[in-house]
């Protein structure tokens, strides 16, 4: 999978969040989108995801020489962010089952295996509204990383995680992102220390 931004920009009202961004995200690469809080990292991720359209320029998606229309790119992507909502009334088991009705499991994983990886099996029948913020963030990361997708995007992935959760996050990345295009929006090195390509959003103001 290749994602190509050509002279891309996005603005809200009269303010440009970023512009004149020419960049290629290539399959197998690990990319970090860097910048201070409020600089536009989440906006750029939303444009890459196709949730927002570019105000100028072009975003294209290519898989093995075949162009993928923007309205179909969601089939190839998974995403986690602390501001994404889960269905609070669902139990953990129901949440996992619901998600994987629409997405395939990564390399033959199952619901049982996903629960084991998450490490919250004792809470599998508990409604998410009773989960801590850290447990919810783990659940979002599990759903995104354990999905069979070409592209994985993570925004501030260690938000609400303690030291144990941070170690768990790094194991998740190591085990489930080997052949994915990985893009992380962050301003904390611990979240993207394994990345080898860097996009500084402040360079495109």
N, C-alpha and C positions, 0 to 999 in steps of 0.2 A: 504494500500500500504506500502510495506517495500522496502527500497533501501539499499543494503548491499555492502559495499566496503571492499574487502578482499586484504590486502597487496597492496593496489592500489598506483600507482605513475604515475607522468606525467613529462616528460622532453621536453625541446626544445634544439635542438642541443645536447650539452654535459652537459647542466645545468638542474639539477633536481628542478622542481618547488615545488613538494612535493613528498614524497614517504613513503612506509610502513604504509599506512593509513588503519586501520581496524576500521570500524564504521558502525552502523546500524541506518538509519533514519526510524522511525516508524510512521505509520498513526496517525494523530491527534496531533503529536508533533510539537513544535515550536522551530526551530533550528537557531542559528546564527553562521555563519562562520566569524571568526574575524581575523584581522591582518592589519598591516599598508599598505598604498598604495604600489602597486607593489609586494606584498608578494605572490600572487597566488590565491586570493579568487575567482576571475572571472574564472580562469582556472579550479579550482575545481568545480565550478558551471557548467561549460561547460561539464566536464566529467560526472557529475551527470545527466545532461540533455541528454547525449548521443551525443552532438555535437562534442565532442572530445573523442577519445578512450584512455583508460589508456595505458601508455607505459609499465607498469608492473602490475601484479595483476589482479583483476577481479571486475567488477561491475555487480550486478544482481538485478532484479526487480521482486517482488512477490506481487500478488494481490489475497487474500483469498486462499493461497496455490497453486496458479497457476503461473508458471513462465511466465513472459512477455519478449519476445525477444527485444533486444536493439533497433532494427529497428522499433519497433512498440510503443516504450515508449512515443513518442511525442504525441500520442493520449490521454495520461493521464496527460499531463503536460501543465502548462502555465507559462510564463516567461516575466519579464519586466526588462529593464536596460536602463540607459540613452544613451548608445552607439548603441542601436538598432534603425534602421532607419524605419520611417513611409513613406508611399507614399505621397510625398509632394503635388502632384497635386490633390489628393483626398480631397473632403470636409470632415468635421467631420462626417456627416451622412453617406457618402459613406465609410469612414474608418470603422465605427462601423458595417455597413451592410456587408462589405467585410470580416471582421474578423469572424463574426458569421455565414458566409456561411460554415466555416470549423470547428467551435467550437460551442458547445451548450451554451445557456445562463444558468447562475446560478439560480437554483430553480425558473424557470418560469419567469425570467426577460424578458423584451422586449427592442427593440431599443428605444422606447419612455422613458422607465424607466431608461435605461442606460444614456440617455442624461440628464435626471433630476438629477441623482446621480452625474454626472460629473460637473454639474453646469455651463455648457457652451452653453446652448440652444440658446442664442442669436448669437452664432458663428457657428451654425450647418451647414450653407451653405457656410462658409468661407473655402478656401483651406488651408491645414495645413502649407503650406509654409509661410503663413501670421501669424501663431501662434507664440507666445513667447515660449522660452525654457520651462518655467513653465507649459504652457498650453499643450505642447507636452508631458511632463513628466506625467501630470495628465491623459492624454489620454492613454498612455502606461499602467499606473497602473490600470486604469478602465478596459481596455481590458483583462488584466491578471487576476485581482481579480474577475471580474464578469463572467468569463468563468467557465463552469461546468467541473472541472478537479480534479483529486485526489491529485495532487501535484502542489504547487505554489512556484516558485522560484523568488526572487527579488534581484537584484544587485544594491546597492547604491540607494535605492528607493526614498529618499527625495532630490536627486540632482536637483537643479534648482527650488525647491519649497520654497515659502516664509512662514511666520508664519501661514497664513490662509491655505495654501496648506499642511503644516505639520499637522494641526488639521484635515483636510479633509482625509489625509492618514491614520491617526489613526482610524477615523470612518470607513473607508473602510476596514481596517484589522479587526476591531471588528465585522462588519456586514457580511463579506463574506469569512471568513477563519475558521469558527468554526469546520468544519469536514474535513479540508484539512491537508495534510502534508505540513508545511510551512518552507522554508529554505531561510534565508536572508544573503547575503554577505554584510558586513558593517564594518566600524571602528568608527561609531557614535552611541552612546548608545540610542539616541532618536529614531533611526530607528529600534532597536531590543529590547527595554525595556520590551516588553511583552513575549519575548522568555524565555524558561526554560531549554534549552540545548545549549551548547556552544562548538564549534570546533575551536581551535586556530591553524591556518595554520602553524604558526612558530614552533609548536611542531612536525612537520612532514617534516623537512628539512634534 
